[in-house]
Amino acid sequence: MNRLGLEREIVDRQARERTLALFRERRIVLPTLAELREPAKMSAAARAALAVVDPDAADAGNLFRVHWFNAADRRSLVDVPGHVVLPSELTGVASPIVVAFGNRFPMIHAHKVLAAYGCLVPRLVTGQFDPTRHRAVWPSTGNYCRGGVAISRILGCRGVAVLPEGMSDERFHWLERWVGDRSDIVRTVGTESNVKEIYDKCAELERDPANVIFNQFCEFGNHLVHYSCTGHALSTAFEAVRAKRPGLRLAAFTSASGSAGTLGAGDYLKERHGARIVAAEALECPTLLYNGFGEHNIQGIGDKHVPLIHNVTNTDVVVAISDRATDALHLAFNSAPGHEALRARGVGDDVIAALPHLGLSSICNVLTAVKTARALGLGPDDALITVATDGSELYTSELDKARAKLFGGRFARADAEAALDTHLFGADTDHVLALSPRDRDRVFNLGYFTWVEQQKLSLAEFEARRRQDFWIGLREFVPVWDALIERFNAEAGVGTAR
């Protein structure tokens, strides 16, 4: 499994020495995963140094902001991750739905920068990746490749983004500002569902030994950083909500499948709160639910396969959401007619002001929570929690497209009310499956065709993931990597984040 990022020891001391020299020159200090999990434990020097760092700059100080505890200004720290509690007036269900804001992360306004850090840094400190001679290739359907390019640039690496040509304009505009060379933006055929085409391009790039592929769908660092950091952050947010609502229990965590990295937080929440883990996918491409295929516009949840890092046998429910719902509600949440319709239903201005924090996949996560609450018969004492992986600012170019596609170019209050009635208050329990042991095995087995037949993983490595002791054993890597990071920082001798 070491080729998938799992290494406990230094494997190339010369590569590591070159990295140390580069970091000394650039005065880079790496935060540990423990510090990103609980940033209040960072040194006073590291926190003080951040005061002068622009959260959108390619500055090494921003590595110490790659966590969930940034305030709304994205500069200062908060004790509880930013979140909103969606009320029944908005969702149509009695259960409160807690949504954590991912657009407070630095540089890319999305939480995937955390995943990129968790994949690259363990390889740096073990000598598996040499920034003086390697290129970091980041295959993605959007935010992960942006996070990879940001982390690469800060750490003195050359980052290459590989993503479908049909993703939102905002993603490409950001990449054009951050890459060193436009050729480092590799556009593949298709849109959200064309993940295999991304893999094919990466296989081509990997023929050059200078290219190292950081495939988020099979990098276990992605799973582990979300288990450790995102899981803890969501638990903290839930406990803050529960402090105001005694007796509240955490019934479920919902997240779109995507790379399955964020679903790792569900393992954490299940262990600590007994929460069910609910995986979402697009109804137009229902791979987990129906072994299906297709195309959709819920950007950020690449599909038509089962990620290697998806702990399928610990997943409880699968839900499919239509991109017609996410597109329509994206309009309602980001327009004057939509806000008027929401106010008429009794939704407070504080909640309405928070809705632009929800991008397309974030709305999918919320709708998944709504359908889950209905399907499981949850009540007012049963909270659900999810993440807003990014905000609507990454999808402004999609608003006109949705207006033309769904509403004939208009979007009046009547249209907003119809969208809310249909997709929230009228959300049904169709396309919701509580997984039996047989269902879990069926979904797990689907991964064989991608990982064993196509990507040449050994059958033994593939099958090991069926057992929960495999996933529990992975967690041993987190303190090992932190010790390696601390040793690396000490040898670099830079001192503080500046």
Buried (B, 14 or more C-beta within 10 A) or exposed (E): BEEBBBBBEBEBEEBBEBBBEBBEEBBBBBBBBBBBBBBEEBBEEBBEBBEEBEBBEBBBBBBBBBBBBBEEEBBEBBEBBBBBBBBBBBBBBBBBBBBBBBBBBBBBBBBBBBBBBBBBBBBBBBBBBBBEEBBBBBBBBBBBBBBBBBBBBBBBBBBBBBBBEBBBEBBBEBBEEBBEEEEBBBBBEBBBBBBBBBBBBBEEBEEEEEBBBBBBBBBBBBBBBBBBBBBBBBBBBBBBBBEEEEEBEBBBBBBBBBBBBBBBBBBBBBBBBEBBBBBBBBBBBBBBBBEBEEBBBBBBBBBBBBBBBBBBBBBBBBBBBBBBBBBBBBBBBBBEBBBBBBEEBEBEEEBBEBBBBBBBBBBBBBBBBBBBBBBBEBEEBBBBBBBBBBBBBBBEEBBEEBBEBBBEEEBBBEBBBBBBBBBBBEBEEEBBBEBEEEBBBBBBEBBBEBBBEBBEBEEEBBBBBBEEEBBEEBBEBBEBBBEBBBEBBEBBEBEBBB
